[in-house]
Every structure is written in structure tokens, then in C-alpha cells.
Amino acid sequence: MSGILTPSQLGAKAAYAPRTSSAALKVRKSNAIMFAGLVLFIVLGVTVALDPSSSGRALAAATILAAVLVAAYRTEIETWQLLTLSSMTGYVVLNYGFENFNLPVGPLRFLPLGELLMAVALLLAVRRYSGAELREALRHPSMICILSLLLLTMVHLASDVPQYGVYALRDATSSFEAVFLLLGMVWAARERNIELLSKWLLALCIVTLVYAYTFPWTDEIQGWSPAFGPFHPVPLLGNYQEVALYLVAGALFFLWVAPTLYKWPRWILVTLAVAQLAGLAILQSRTMLVGIGLVLVALFFLRETKRMSQFFSIIASGLGTLVLLVVLIAAVGWRVQGRLGPVDMTSLENQVRSIWPATAQSQQLGHESDRKAWYGEVWNKLQSSPTHMLFGVGYGLPLIDFMSETGQPIRQPHNSSMNVFGRLGLLGLSIWVLFVAGLLKRLWQGVREAVQRRAVSCPLRLWFLAFAMLGLLVSMVQPYFEFSHSAIPFYFLMGVALGINPRETPRRTVVPLRPLRVSVHATERDVLRRLPW
């Protein structure tokens, strides 16, 4: 018996078909849940033992953990995948608070829980895919750049750690965390992993949206939240760093990727996308206003006119909804506090005007004079000797001398590329530029090829490209890659993006126009090989 299936039907129903038997998947899933649950409950027990006053918080965490494990049990998920998605959720939603969530261990005084879980996930994933997939990932040009930067960092740390101790390790985390690019590449080794990640991203966008709208109650949330941190206490809840980026990325996800996952009514997806963009009024991120324009420019050059007009309509709807809400809030006399000031028409106007560098709003909101001073300090340190110019000043000492409004020292300029330049010199900056250029080139080419082949992965590839552009844009005005909560999700997602963007010739991957006849006796590998992926 045989049946006739079109390529689109195969792409919708079989693109992520598992390659293992259902019995093996059930055993692996059960083992993954048991192992992860045991480890995480042990962590909670150790926390209560070290701090008996945290029993109530541990009980709440155990309840949430149990719900997560039950949900994971119903999903075909392996141990390393559960650890990865759990850590990524903490980094994205709780961001700076989760980054400082640590366990006191010996003289180090801290063990970052998120990085520990990601490291264990990486080891398990490497063990799981120790064959051709791993070798191919390690030979990828982007991975070679990351390993080169890591090698250069290790050379510096050999002399910096004995001199500066834990501060040198803290400053060098940006190089170590880039290794999670490999975890993303390994994740993309199986088609079913892409479906799992896409569904998780959908849930993550919804959770982040709800969390973003709690910003006006930041002080109250931080007041009752537990605080952690090796250098100074940081509340676990009530931090909103880089949430604005995920609001814009979430709006794009609901427009492009979500319709390929579930058959939700269009009005629900549009409402969620509009709510994401309207949330920018509370977080008041002028960088994301520029990011929206950057995404539109990319869509124009990709000739994605349909998606560009769709995004335009969502922007207009979001702006109209925002203005209506501001008018209603003013009419009833409420005062909603945003990140930089009250949410009103004046603040919206100042945000738009601050985009232009020459305006007074830009000087005030963007701290332009401070940025110029920071770049000058870094440049003076590099000019102090030819060795510093070529290889950087290393790790341990702050690159700039500046105190934040809360009294915390700022150790690096708000520009990740400038930080690489200061720490690793011209050599490190050259490798970093090659990595960024190669990443954008491969993502761009992947989108173009997917559009030409009408591949089922086209919306997700396009979303990855937009996310990369938004993240790199933020890194130009913030220490984006110097903080784990932003660097680790970026590297992991970019690894997945590179993993589903192999070098392919259009001739080999063009889908024939005639219907695709598939026998039920054909192997799954044969079927998947003929898909327009």
C-alpha cells in the first residue's frame, strides 16, 4: 500500500518525526525527568540546610519545579534538553536575578546555578552526539572563532588569575559562555529538537510578556524577593534587563513562527503581537525602537514585502493601542511608572526624539557624554604599550572608572565590541568581527535559500536572523555579552540557527513540483531526506 503526499503535507506533519522507537523514547524521557528532578530537589535541600529561613521559598520553588517536571514528563525530552530549557527560561525571564542565583561553595563563595546547569547539559549533549554531528559543529567557522577567542582568553588568565583572582574570572566569563554556541549546534542535530524549541519559545514569549507588565510594581516585587549574589545581593525577582528585546522578538515570533506550530485564531496571535510592542512603552527602550526599523530594513532587502506590510500593520495597531491606553490612564488619574519616567504622551515623544544623537533627549537618556568618556579611557589604556594594543590589557582590572546611579562600579564600557578590544586587543577584535560577520552572512544566506526553496523552516530562520540583529544592536550600546543572562541565550539560539543553516546547493535542495510519492515501507531517514528542509 502506498499513498501520495505533497511536500507541504510532509513538511507540516513529518518534518520532525522522531528517529527512535516509542519505547526507547519513553525510557529516556522517564530517566531524564527522574535525574533532573533528583538533582534540582537536592539543590533545594542544600539551600534549606544552609539557610533554614528559606524553607518557605524552597517550598514554593519545589511546587513550581514539580509542575515543570510533570509538564516535561508529557513531552519527549531528554535530560540535557530539560536542563537547557530550564536554565534558558531563568536567564530570559528572571535575567539579572537568575544570573546571580548561586550556591556558596568553598573559597569561590559562589557557584552560578544557571551556568552549572548549562555546563552539565553541554557535557550530556556532547556525550549524546559524539559522532559526526559534534565533529561537524567543531569545524564550523563560527565555532573556530569562538574557540580562538577562548584560547586567547586562557593565555591572559594564566597570568591574570594569580594577580587578580576571582575578578579576572568574572571579567572573562564572556569568552567561556560563548562555548554554548556548540550546545545550540548540537541541539539542531535532530529535527524533532527544533519543534521542541519552537514550542518552548512560544511559551517563553507569553511568560515574558506577562512578566514585562509587572514592571510598575518593581519595588514591591524586589522587596519580598529573595536576594543572591557573590559580590552584592541582587533580588531574584523584579529585574527586567533585556526584556524589551524579547518583547520585539516575541511580536515577530507570533507573526511568523507561531502560525506554523498551532492553528490558533489569527486574532489571538495579532493581539499577543500588539501587546508585545505596547509593552515597550513601560520598559522605554529607545534601542528597540531602532531595532524595529532595522528589522523592517532587513525585510525590505530580503524582498519579504508581505511580512513587512504585516509588521507595519502590527506596529500601527500597537501604537494606536498604546495611545488609547495612555489617554485612558490619564483620564482616570492613574500614574504608571516606566523605566525612565511615567508612561504618558510626553515620555513617548521623548523616546522617539532620543533616537537622533543630536537631540537634547538623546544626550539625557543615552548618556552620550559618558559613553565618549568610557571609550576614551579604554583607548588610553590600549595606547599605553604596543603589547596592550595588540593583545589587550587582559582581565581583572576595570576598563573604565565609573559609578552607577545605585553606587555600583561599572567595569566595562557599554559596548561589547569595545570591551573585546580592550581585553584582547586588535587580535581579539579581529576574531570577534570575523565571528559577527560570518554569523550574519550565514543567517542571511539561510533565509534567502529557504525563501527560494519554500522550506518549512523559513519563518524560524527569519526569526533567528531578526533576533541576531536585535541582540547585536543592543551589544553596541550595552554590555550585552558581558552578562550571562543575555550572552548565554544569544549564543545558544545562534548555535541552533547555524545548525539548521547548512551549506546547501540550490540544485540539490529544490523541491520538485510533482507530488511526492512515499511508500509506507520507506524508512523515516529516506522520507526526511526528501523534505524541503
Residue pairs with C-beta under 8 A, 6 or more apart in sequence:
1 520
2 517
2 518
2 519
2 520
3 517
3 518
3 520
4 515
4 516
4 517
4 518
5 515
5 516
5 517
5 518
6 515
6 516
7 511
7 516
7 531
7 532
8 456
10 516
10 518
10 527
10 530
10 531
11 455
11 456
11 531
11 532
11 533
12 260
12 456
14 527
14 528
14 531
15 191
15 195
15 456
15 528
15 531
15 533
16 191
16 192
16 194
16 195
17 191
17 192
17 524
17 527
17 528
18 25
18 76
18 192
19 190
19 192
19 524
19 525
20 28
25 76
28 78
29 73
29 75
29 76
29 77
29 78
30 73
31 79
32 72
32 77
32 78
32 79
32 81
32 82
33 69
33 72
33 73
33 82
35 79
36 69
36 72
36 79
36 82
36 83
36 86
37 65
37 69
40 65
40 86
41 62
41 65
43 103
43 113
44 58
44 61
44 62
44 65
45 58
46 103
47 54
47 58
47 103
48 54
48 55
48 58
50 104
54 226
57 226
68 86
72 82
75 196
76 192
76 196
77 85
77 196
78 124
78 128
79 121
79 124
80 120
80 121
80 122
80 124
80 125
80 128
81 121
81 187
81 193
81 196
83 117
83 118
83 120
83 121
83 124
84 117
84 118
84 121
84 125
84 183
84 187
84 492
85 197
85 200
86 117
87 114
87 117
87 118
87 121
87 488
88 200
88 204
88 488
88 489
88 492
89 200
89 204
89 207
90 98
90 101
90 114
91 98
91 99
91 114
91 484
91 485
91 486
91 488
91 489
92 204
92 208
92 246
92 485
92 489
93 204
93 207
93 208
93 211
94 101
94 236
94 237
94 239
94 485
95 239
95 240
95 241
95 242
95 243
95 485
95 486
96 234
96 239
96 241
96 483
96 485
97 225
97 228
97 234
97 235
97 236
97 237
97 238
97 239
98 113
98 114
98 236
98 485
99 112
99 114
99 234
99 483
99 484
99 485
100 112
100 228
100 229
100 230
100 234
100 236
101 112
101 113
101 114
101 228
101 236
102 110
102 111
102 112
102 113
102 228
102 229
102 230
103 110
103 111
103 113
104 110
104 111
105 111
108 166
109 166
109 230
110 229
110 230
112 484
114 484
114 485
114 488
115 173
115 177
115 484
115 488
118 180
118 183
118 488
118 492
121 183
122 179
122 180
122 182
122 183
125 183
125 186
125 187
126 134
126 182
126 186
128 186
129 186
129 189
133 185
133 186
133 189
134 186
137 143
137 182
137 185
137 186
137 495
137 499
138 147
138 182
140 185
140 498
141 438
142 181
142 435
142 438
142 439
142 442
142 494
142 498
143 181
143 182
143 185
145 431
145 432
145 434
145 435
145 438
146 178
146 179
146 181
146 182
146 435
148 431
149 175
149 178
149 420
149 424
149 428
149 431
149 432
149 435
150 175
150 176
150 178
150 179
152 175
152 391
152 424
152 427
152 428
152 431
153 172
153 175
153 176
153 395
153 423
153 424
156 172
156 391
156 392
156 394
156 395
156 423
156 424
157 168
157 169
157 172
157 394
157 395
159 394
160 168
160 172
160 394
160 395
160 396
161 168
161 169
161 396
163 396
164 395
164 396
164 397
165 396
166 230
167 395
167 396
167 397
168 394
168 395
168 396
169 395
171 395
171 396
171 411
171 412
171 423
172 395
172 423
173 482
173 484
173 487
174 416
174 419
174 481
174 482
174 487
177 481
177 484
177 487
177 488
177 491
178 481
178 487
178 491
179 491
180 488
180 491
180 492
180 495
181 491
181 492
181 494
181 495
181 498
182 495
183 492
183 495
184 491
184 492
184 493
184 494
184 495
184 496
184 497
184 498
184 499
185 495
185 496
185 498
185 499
186 495
186 499
187 193
187 197
187 492
187 495
187 496
187 499
188 194
188 495
188 496
188 497
188 498
188 499
188 500
189 499
191 528
191 533
194 457
194 460
194 496
194 500
195 261
197 496
198 257
198 260
198 261
198 460
199 261
201 253
201 257
202 253
202 257
202 258
202 261
202 262
204 246
205 246
205 249
205 250
205 253
205 254
205 272
205 276
206 272
208 243
208 246
208 247
208 250
209 247
209 250
209 272
209 275
209 276
209 279
211 240
211 243
212 240
212 243
212 244
212 247
212 279
212 282
212 283
213 279
213 282
214 221
215 240
215 282
215 283
215 337
215 338
215 339
216 282
216 336
216 337
216 338
218 238
218 240
219 238
221 235
221 237
221 238
222 235
222 237
222 238
225 235
225 236
225 237
225 238
226 235
226 236
227 233
227 234
227 235
227 236
228 234
228 236
232 408
240 283
240 339
241 483
241 485
241 486
242 474
242 480
242 485
242 486
243 283
244 279
244 280
244 283
244 285
244 287
244 288
245 285
245 288
245 291
245 470
245 471
245 474
247 276
247 277
247 279
247 280
247 283
247 288
248 276
248 277
248 280
248 288
248 291
248 292
248 295
248 470
249 463
249 466
249 467
249 470
250 272
250 273
250 276
251 272
251 273
251 274
251 276
251 277
251 314
251 318
252 273
252 295
252 311
252 463
252 466
253 463
254 269
254 270
254 272
254 273
254 276
255 269
255 273
255 307
255 310
255 311
255 314
256 307
256 459
256 460
256 462
256 463
257 459
257 460
257 463
258 264
258 269
258 272
259 266
259 269
259 459
260 456
260 459
260 460
270 314
270 317
273 314
273 318
274 314
274 317
274 318
274 321
276 318
277 292
277 314
277 315
277 318
277 319
277 322
278 318
278 321
278 322
278 325
280 288
280 289
281 322
281 325
281 326
281 338
281 343
281 347
281 348
282 336
282 338
282 339
282 343
283 338
283 339
284 338
284 339
284 340
284 341
284 343
284 347
284 351
285 339
286 351
286 354
286 355
286 365
286 366
287 473
287 474
287 477
287 478
288 470
289 351
289 352
289 355
290 355
290 473
291 469
291 470
291 473
291 474
292 315
294 469
294 470
294 473
295 311
295 466
295 469
295 470
296 308
296 311
296 312
298 465
298 466
298 469
299 305
299 307
299 308
299 311
300 308
302 444
302 447
302 448
302 451
302 462
304 451
304 462
307 462
322 348
323 345
326 343
326 344
326 345
326 348
329 335
329 336
329 343
329 344
330 344
335 342
336 342
336 343
337 343
338 347
340 347
340 351
340 365
341 347
341 350
350 361
350 365
351 361
351 365
353 359
353 361
353 362
354 361
354 362
354 364
354 365
354 366
355 362
356 362
357 366
357 368
362 368
363 369
366 477
370 402
371 413
371 414
371 415
371 477
373 400
373 402
374 399
374 400
374 402
374 410
374 413
374 414
374 415
374 418
375 413
375 415
375 418
377 399
377 400
377 401
377 413
378 399
378 400
378 413
378 418
378 421
378 422
381 388
381 393
381 399
381 422
382 388
382 389
382 392
382 393
382 421
382 422
382 425
383 389
388 425
389 425
389 426
390 425
390 426
390 427
391 424
391 425
391 427
391 428
392 421
392 422
392 423
392 424
392 425
392 427
392 428
393 399
393 422
393 423
394 423
395 423
398 409
398 410
398 411
398 412
399 411
399 412
399 413
399 419
399 422
399 423
400 410
400 411
400 412
400 413
402 409
402 410
403 409
403 410
404 410
412 419
412 422
412 479
412 482
413 419
413 422
413 479
414 477
414 478
414 479
415 475
415 476
415 477
415 478
415 479
416 475
416 476
416 478
416 479
416 480
416 481
416 482
417 429
417 432
417 433
417 475
417 476
419 479
419 481
419 482
420 428
420 429
420 432
421 428
421 429
424 431
424 432
436 472
439 468
439 494
439 498
440 465
440 468
440 469
440 472
442 498
442 501
443 461
443 464
443 465
443 468
443 497
443 498
443 501
444 465
445 501
446 461
446 465
446 497
446 500
446 501
447 458
447 461
447 462
447 465
449 455
449 504
449 506
449 509
450 457
450 458
450 461
450 462
451 458
452 506
453 506
453 509
453 510
453 511
453 532
454 511
454 532
455 461
455 509
455 532
455 533
456 531
456 532
456 533
457 500
457 533
460 500
461 497
461 500
461 501
464 493
464 494
464 496
464 497
465 497
467 490
467 493
468 490
468 494
468 497
471 480
471 486
471 490
474 480
474 486
475 481
480 486
480 487
480 490
481 487
481 490
500 533
509 532
511 532
516 530
518 527
518 530
